[in-house]
Amino acid sequence: MAAGDSFSVTTPIFYVNDAPHIGHAYTEVAADVLARWHRQSGVDTWSLTGTDEHGQKILRTAVANGVTPKEWADKLVADAWVPLLQTIDIANDDFIRTTEERHESVVQQFLQKLYDDGLIYDGEYEGYYCVGCEEYKQPSDLVDGSGEFEGQYVCPIHGRPVEVLKEKNYFFRMSRFQQRLLDLYESQPDFIQPDSLRNEIVSFVRRGLDDLSISRQSFDWGVRVPWDDKHVVYVWFDALINYISALGWNPEQPGELFDRFWPSNHIVGKDIARFHAVIWPAMLMAADLPVPRRVFGHGWLLVGGEKMSKSKLTGIAPSQITDVFGSDAFRYYFLRAIAFGQDGSFSWEDLAARYQAELANGFGNLASRVVAMVGRYCDGVVPEAGPLGEAEAGIQRTVADAVVAATAAIDRFAIHDSIAAVWSIVDELNGYLTVQEPWKVAKDESQTERLRTILYTAAEGLRALAVLLSPVLPQATQKLWTALGAEPHLGALVDQRIPDAGEWEQLPAGARTQALEALFPRIEHEATA
């Protein structure tokens, strides 16, 4: 079981039926920021992402493209999903593929344990099946089709008719765990977040749980059921196990990584939260394993009022944004503009406006002005501060308060609130310079000591900003760290501890600055979707 001073976070493993869009990247960035923040807080941290490569949807996509499912998965992982991590600057610790032997063997061991314990039985099932969701649906989950789908039940998420399937399967006795799940939700109120999602899932479980069909005979692309190789494991039952297969779990010896980092925190889209907050903990209870630490279901990215979707032609590739605005702007925009846990609408106009106002004019211009003034007025050497006044004390309080508020927000996964707390330093420093007017003070030789105090305060404020913003803006803050001349004295930026960021006078007088290129250059042409 994970130690109290460790933190692990996972994204869902994503289907490789198509290339990633910005909705996938949004999840990746959120998990990455949480992981980077905890690493820089001195916490033993582990982050996982990966790809889900089994199931009927992958099989059909591969057949339609004239290749085997494995060939299709290999190509999509190499050409799209791994490059995505570079495009948006993800520092994950592991990447799991469900076609890897290290995963498939764990799935079979996990399934065999449940079978041996009498928690799996054979039966027959008939129901409405959405291939896009890889899930049987109740009629109440579906909507009546219109237009070309009139007279058919349609999945509201994918907008496609469901299929009626009837087959002999193996079933997991999930209904046995209904009360234990309700007890879990009551004893750990933050197990499912946000609260709106928690209420929805609690209500769903209270209505009663059915046993879960966990095998398929109608196709053969998946992990074989160990005691009956005519069946393959249901793709969701297979996929959820990735969170422990990546940690090297097995029934005989869980392993060092499992002991260090399980249970994990799961960051998922709200549309798949039910799998993670109902089916997955029930599976773990059945195997006598700890349930996840937290399941956080974030909202959807909306384009034109609809959920991001390749099939509806609303999918936007992350590179369409990063090629114009850069990866830091991508990371900042989606985590600042959208309250984490709620739906958010994307528009190019809002992205461009925030880039200019908040990143270029707010943070970027502040950094450029301060480094340039240290170069112009102090020969590129961070000056020693003289006596501090109330204005300087105000900056110190703002930084210290921001550290506390941002850390508290991260603890509840309110990433948007954390960034807002740190951004108060940007606003305070810009206001400080406007009031203190160091460019005017520099003209009065009798005010040299005061000028040095102003510039040291501004530079030290930038030092704190570089540390606090590095989980969100890793590239820009590294450039700033170098320009401040901090590394020779304080070490690498990634090694700076966030809890210590609010301690004043860390940037030593005498540090030699370097010229700073624009952190967020002017965008010369308008981005279009």
CORHU-V144379 format. One record per residue. N is the residue number from 1. BURIAL is b if it has 9 or more other C-alpha atoms within 8 Angstrom, else e. Layout:
N;BURIAL, N;BURIAL
This chain:
1;b, 2;b, 3;e, 4;e, 5;e, 6;b, 7;b, 8;b, 9;b, 10;b, 11;b, 12;b, 13;b, 14;e, 15;b, 16;b, 17;b, 18;e, 19;e, 20;b, 21;b, 22;b, 23;b, 24;b, 25;b, 26;b, 27;b, 28;b, 29;b, 30;b, 31;b, 32;b, 33;b, 34;b, 35;b, 36;b, 37;b, 38;b, 39;b, 40;b, 41;b, 42;e, 43;b, 44;b, 45;b, 46;b, 47;b, 48;b, 49;b, 50;b, 51;b, 52;b, 53;b, 54;b, 55;b, 56;b, 57;b, 58;b, 59;b, 60;e, 61;b, 62;b, 63;b, 64;e, 65;e, 66;e, 67;b, 68;b, 69;b, 70;e, 71;b, 72;b, 73;b, 74;e, 75;b, 76;b, 77;b, 78;b, 79;e, 80;b, 81;b, 82;b, 83;b, 84;b, 85;b, 86;e, 87;b, 88;b, 89;e, 90;b, 91;e, 92;b, 93;e, 94;b, 95;b, 96;b, 97;b, 98;b, 99;b, 100;e, 101;e, 102;b, 103;b, 104;b, 105;e, 106;b, 107;b, 108;b, 109;b, 110;b, 111;b, 112;b, 113;b, 114;b, 115;b, 116;e, 117;e, 118;e, 119;b, 120;b, 121;b, 122;e, 123;e, 124;e, 125;b, 126;e, 127;b, 128;b, 129;b, 130;b, 131;b, 132;e, 133;e, 134;b, 135;e, 136;e, 137;b, 138;e, 139;e, 140;e, 141;e, 142;b, 143;b, 144;b, 145;b, 146;e, 147;e, 148;e, 149;b, 150;e, 151;e, 152;b, 153;b, 154;b, 155;b, 156;b, 157;e, 158;e, 159;e, 160;e, 161;b, 162;b, 163;e, 164;e, 165;b, 166;e, 167;b, 168;b, 169;b, 170;b, 171;b, 172;b, 173;b, 174;b, 175;b, 176;e, 177;b, 178;b, 179;e, 180;e, 181;b, 182;b, 183;e, 184;b, 185;b, 186;e, 187;e, 188;e, 189;e, 190;e, 191;b, 192;b, 193;b, 194;b, 195;e, 196;e, 197;b, 198;b, 199;e, 200;e, 201;b, 202;b, 203;e, 204;e, 205;b, 206;b, 207;e, 208;e, 209;b, 210;e, 211;b, 212;e, 213;b, 214;b, 215;b, 216;b, 217;b, 218;e, 219;e, 220;e, 221;b, 222;b, 223;b, 224;b, 225;b, 226;e, 227;e, 228;e, 229;e, 230;e, 231;b, 232;b, 233;b, 234;b, 235;b, 236;e, 237;b, 238;b, 239;b, 240;b, 241;b, 242;b, 243;b, 244;b, 245;b, 246;b, 247;b, 248;b, 249;b, 250;b, 251;e, 252;e, 253;e, 254;b, 255;b, 256;e, 257;b, 258;b, 259;b, 260;b, 261;b, 262;b, 263;b, 264;b, 265;b, 266;b, 267;b, 268;b, 269;b, 270;b, 271;e, 272;b, 273;b, 274;b, 275;b, 276;b, 277;b, 278;b, 279;b, 280;b, 281;b, 282;b, 283;b, 284;b, 285;b, 286;b, 287;b, 288;e, 289;e, 290;b, 291;b, 292;b, 293;b, 294;b, 295;b, 296;b, 297;b, 298;b, 299;b, 300;b, 301;b, 302;b, 303;b, 304;e, 305;e, 306;e, 307;b, 308;b, 309;e, 310;e, 311;e, 312;e, 313;e, 314;b, 315;b, 316;b, 317;b, 318;b, 319;e, 320;b, 321;b, 322;b, 323;e, 324;e, 325;b, 326;b, 327;b, 328;b, 329;b, 330;b, 331;b, 332;b, 333;b, 334;b, 335;b, 336;b, 337;e, 338;b, 339;b, 340;b, 341;b, 342;b, 343;b, 344;b, 345;b, 346;b, 347;e, 348;b, 349;e, 350;e, 351;b, 352;b, 353;e, 354;b, 355;b, 356;b, 357;b, 358;b, 359;b, 360;b, 361;b, 362;b, 363;b, 364;b, 365;b, 366;b, 367;b, 368;b, 369;e, 370;b, 371;b, 372;b, 373;b, 374;b, 375;b, 376;e, 377;e, 378;b, 379;e, 380;b, 381;b, 382;b, 383;b, 384;b, 385;b, 386;e, 387;e, 388;b, 389;e, 390;e, 391;e, 392;b, 393;b, 394;e, 395;b, 396;b, 397;e, 398;b, 399;b, 400;b, 401;b, 402;b, 403;b, 404;e, 405;b, 406;b, 407;b, 408;b, 409;b, 410;b, 411;e, 412;e, 413;e, 414;b, 415;b, 416;b, 417;b, 418;b, 419;b, 420;b, 421;b, 422;b, 423;e, 424;b, 425;b, 426;b, 427;b, 428;b, 429;b, 430;b, 431;e, 432;b, 433;b, 434;e, 435;e, 436;e, 437;e, 438;b, 439;e, 440;e, 441;b, 442;b, 443;e, 444;e, 445;e, 446;e, 447;b, 448;b, 449;b, 450;b, 451;b, 452;b, 453;b, 454;b, 455;b, 456;b, 457;b, 458;b, 459;b, 460;b, 461;b, 462;b, 463;b, 464;b, 465;b, 466;b, 467;b, 468;b, 469;b, 470;b, 471;b, 472;b, 473;b, 474;b, 475;e, 476;b, 477;b, 478;b, 479;b, 480;b, 481;b, 482;b, 483;b, 484;b, 485;b, 486;b, 487;b, 488;e, 489;b, 490;b, 491;b, 492;e, 493;b, 494;e, 495;e, 496;b, 497;b, 498;b, 499;e, 500;e, 501;b, 502;b, 503;e, 504;e, 505;e, 506;e, 507;b, 508;e, 509;b, 510;e, 511;b, 512;b, 513;b, 514;b, 515;e, 516;b, 517;e, 518;e, 519;b, 520;b, 521;e, 522;e, 523;e, 524;e, 525;e, 526;e, 527;e, 528;e, 529;e
